[in-house]
Amino acid sequence: MADIITIKPERSNHIQRVAYDPDVRHLHVIFTNQSDYTYGNVPPEVFATMTRQQSMGEYFHRVIKRHYPLLAKQKALPEEKTDGNRTSRQTNATEEQAGE
């Protein structure tokens, strides 16, 4: 099981952080209002491209929201272990959603 990769955008008015689970190809977009939207079947290269954008929010609206299925909306999960601007959680996103 791979770690979930979490990135905090340097500048964003709406996105607090994004988290990607490469095992199941789920992208979690956590907004400043603490809503966590989970999108499915997101390829790793799409996540990598998103993290390199000057505006993650614009990329989210232009690419993610239009082309990938919304799987779940929930209250954001707390961060656990931070190393710089990356956070790793050892939990499986599928197990987290199973409790809904």
C-alpha positions in Angstrom: 0.0 0.0 0.0 1.5 3.3 -1.1 1.3 6.5 1.0 -1.3 9.1 0.2 0.5 12.1 -1.1 -0.7 15.5 0.1 0.3 18.9 -1.3 -0.6 22.3 0.2 -0.8 25.0 -2.5 1.4 28.0 -1.8 -1.3 30.4 -2.9 -5.0 29.5 -3.2 -8.1 31.2 -2.1 -10.2 28.1 -2.3 -8.1 24.9 -2.1 -6.5 24.1 1.2 -4.7 20.9 0.1 -5.0 18.1 -2.4 -4.3 14.4 -1.6 -3.7 11.6 -4.1 -4.0 7.9 -3.4 -2.0 6.2 -6.3 -3.3 2.7 -5.3 -6.9 3.5 -6.2 -6.3 6.6 -8.3 -8.4 8.8 -6.1 -7.8 12.6 -5.9 -9.1 14.4 -2.8 -9.5 18.1 -3.1 -9.9 19.7 0.3 -11.3 23.2 0.2 -10.9 26.0 2.7 -14.4 25.3 3.9 -13.2 21.8 4.9 -15.2 20.0 2.2 -13.3 17.0 0.8 -14.3 16.1 -2.8 -13.1 12.7 -4.0 -12.6 12.2 -7.7 -12.0 8.7 -9.2 -9.8 7.3 -12.0 -7.4 10.2 -11.9 -4.1 9.2 -13.5 -0.9 10.0 -11.6 0.3 12.3 -14.4 -2.8 14.4 -14.1 -2.2 14.8 -10.3 1.5 15.6 -11.0 0.4 18.2 -13.5 -2.1 19.7 -11.1 0.6 20.2 -8.4 2.8 22.1 -10.8 0.2 24.6 -11.8 0.4 28.3 -10.8 -3.4 28.1 -10.1 -4.5 24.7 -8.8 -8.1 26.0 -8.6 -8.2 26.9 -12.3 -6.7 23.5 -13.2 -9.2 21.8 -10.9 -12.2 23.5 -12.6 -10.8 23.1 -16.2 -9.6 19.5 -16.0 -10.6 17.5 -12.9 -14.2 18.7 -12.3 -15.1 18.3 -16.0 -13.4 15.0 -16.8 -13.3 12.8 -13.7 -16.2 11.3 -11.8 -17.1 12.7 -8.3 -17.2 9.7 -6.0 -17.8 11.4 -2.6 -18.2 14.6 -0.8 -17.4 14.6 2.9 -15.9 16.7 5.7 -12.1 16.8 5.3 -9.9 14.3 7.2 -7.3 15.8 9.6 -3.6 15.8 8.5 -1.4 13.4 10.5 2.3 13.5 9.7 3.8 16.5 7.9 7.2 16.7 6.3 7.6 20.1 4.7 4.6 20.7 2.5 3.9 17.0 2.0 1.7 14.9 4.3 1.6 11.1 4.3 -1.3 9.0 5.8 -1.1 5.3 6.1 -4.9 4.8 5.8 -6.6 3.6 2.7 -9.0 6.1 1.1 -11.4 3.3 0.2 -11.7 2.1 3.8 -12.3 5.7 4.9 -15.2 6.0 2.4 -16.7 2.6 3.4 -17.9 4.1 6.7 -20.2 6.6 5.0 
